[in-house]
Amino acid sequence: MSNFAMIGGRSVGLTLFYHGKQHTVPARSANLEAILEMVNQDEFSNGDVDEDVLAALDELVNPVKAVQNFVGTINGAEVRDGELYWNGKPMHNTISVRVLAFLDEGHPVKPLVNFVNRLMSNPSYSSRMELLDFLGNRNMPITNDGYFLAYKRVKWGTNENGEKVLVDCYTGTVDNSIGAEPFMARGNVDDNRNHHCSHGFHCGGMDYVGSYCNYQDNPIVIVRVDPADAVSVPTDSSFNKLRVCRYKVVGMYEALSEKL
């Protein structure tokens, strides 16, 4: 049995006392209702609570422990002192913050773990770190299987059969129709982030593609990118664009659908 006490409520959050320590649950926590429901049960009424009940409560109060339990099943991943480690190395703060925030707010964390799995398949350390700069700055969506979505400005062109298709704005030769998967050898993509306009397929956040060159009236497509295929995040455009060696076109940006 352990002593238990609580102050607070739905509007201000909770401060709980057990195991000789103070534990804070913010009002925004997705677990707040579940915690209130638990602590209003009879076993909490006299201030002495069984250890197994407190252990269940502690998982709701401290989402880091839920992260630990989850990533413990993923080879090479662990949480130490509230930070995510992979194969013994601390991950970029962008990932640690997002994993812990997802758990605290009740969102599934598996997409982020899958993302880290894909990211660690990227052969370049600098590419991995630069990609996290891009994702941290623009908060791009991550898919359930660990890929991420970005945007690309395109234009209308014709293929070798004379059919109207979406192509890249720069050369007009790369097919960007829905379902297309452009690819170039990774070694042909410039990995120097100080070279702002250089070789490689470009995509980025809406701030970048929205003002891209002189094509503001052209369509925008949504592309799906494997973190392993990211090569460089140039330092211009506030880390809002990146160069990749491969992507897949998965849809049209709806805001411009009326122009198509």
Secondary structure, DSSP 8 states (H G I E B T S, - for coil): -EEEEEEEETTTEEEEEETTEEEEE-TT-TTHHHHHHHHTSGGGTTSEE-HHHHHHHHHHH-HHHHHHHHHTTSTTEEEETTEEEETTEE--HHHHHHHHHHHHTT---HHHHHHHHHHTT-S-HHHHHHHHHHHHHH---B-TTS-EEEEEEEEEEE-TTS-EEEEETTTS-SB-STT---B--GGGS---TT-SS-SSEEEE-HHHHTT-TT-TTS-EEEEEE-GGGEEE--SSGGG-EEEESB-EEEEE-GGGGGG-
